Amino acid sequence: MKIALFTMAIGEDCIYFDSVNHYFPYNKKYFGQDFPIDYFLFTDRAI
């Protein structure tokens, strides 16, 4: 089994984009530890 975690951070308000920096390390540590996970970030901001 493989898991894909999709995150969308779009729009003028940067709160969603900034929250990815906070939640990505948390998800890597605690989410689906026993399974391979692909992380996808969809955004209209420059990274």
C-alpha positions as YAML, in Angstrom:
chain: A
units: angstrom
residues:
- id: 1
  name: MET
  ca: [0.00, 0.00, 0.00]
- id: 2
  name: LYS
  ca: [1.20, 3.51, -0.82]
- id: 3
  name: ILE
  ca: [-0.25, 6.80, 0.44]
- id: 4
  name: ALA
  ca: [-0.39, 10.16, -1.35]
- id: 5
  name: LEU
  ca: [-0.89, 13.31, 0.69]
- id: 6
  name: PHE
  ca: [-2.09, 16.29, -1.36]
- id: 7
  name: THR
  ca: [-1.93, 19.85, -0.07]
- id: 8
  name: MET
  ca: [-3.34, 22.89, -1.85]
- id: 9
  name: ALA
  ca: [-2.06, 26.34, -0.91]
- id: 10
  name: ILE
  ca: [-3.44, 28.93, -3.31]
- id: 11
  name: GLY
  ca: [-4.61, 32.50, -3.26]
- id: 12
  name: GLU
  ca: [-3.36, 35.85, -2.05]
- id: 13
  name: ASP
  ca: [-3.49, 34.96, 1.66]
- id: 14
  name: CYS
  ca: [-0.17, 33.28, 2.45]
- id: 15
  name: ILE
  ca: [-1.46, 31.59, 5.62]
- id: 16
  name: TYR
  ca: [-2.06, 28.26, 3.84]
- id: 17
  name: PHE
  ca: [1.30, 28.31, 2.10]
- id: 18
  name: ASP
  ca: [3.10, 29.20, 5.34]
- id: 19
  name: SER
  ca: [1.28, 26.44, 7.23]
- id: 20
  name: VAL
  ca: [2.81, 23.84, 4.90]
- id: 21
  name: ASN
  ca: [6.22, 24.65, 6.37]
- id: 22
  name: HIS
  ca: [4.78, 23.87, 9.81]
- id: 23
  name: TYR
  ca: [2.78, 20.75, 9.00]
- id: 24
  name: PHE
  ca: [5.10, 19.02, 6.53]
- id: 25
  name: PRO
  ca: [7.68, 17.97, 9.19]
- id: 26
  name: TYR
  ca: [4.81, 16.92, 11.50]
- id: 27
  name: ASN
  ca: [3.24, 14.76, 8.78]
- id: 28
  name: LYS
  ca: [6.59, 13.17, 7.94]
- id: 29
  name: LYS
  ca: [7.07, 12.23, 11.59]
- id: 30
  name: TYR
  ca: [3.57, 11.06, 12.57]
- id: 31
  name: PHE
  ca: [1.51, 10.28, 9.46]
- id: 32
  name: GLY
  ca: [1.58, 6.80, 7.90]
- id: 33
  name: GLN
  ca: [4.88, 5.80, 9.41]
- id: 34
  name: ASP
  ca: [4.66, 2.21, 8.19]
- id: 35
  name: PHE
  ca: [3.84, 3.06, 4.56]
- id: 36
  name: PRO
  ca: [5.63, 4.82, 1.71]
- id: 37
  name: ILE
  ca: [4.16, 8.29, 1.21]
- id: 38
  name: ASP
  ca: [4.29, 10.70, -1.71]
- id: 39
  name: TYR
  ca: [3.77, 14.36, -0.79]
- id: 40
  name: PHE
  ca: [2.28, 16.76, -3.34]
- id: 41
  name: LEU
  ca: [1.99, 20.52, -2.91]
- id: 42
  name: PHE
  ca: [-0.10, 22.49, -5.38]
- id: 43
  name: THR
  ca: [0.42, 26.23, -5.12]
- id: 44
  name: ASP
  ca: [0.41, 29.40, -7.19]
- id: 45
  name: ARG
  ca: [3.22, 30.94, -5.12]
- id: 46
  name: ALA
  ca: [6.93, 30.88, -5.87]
- id: 47
  name: ILE
  ca: [8.73, 28.38, -3.67]
...
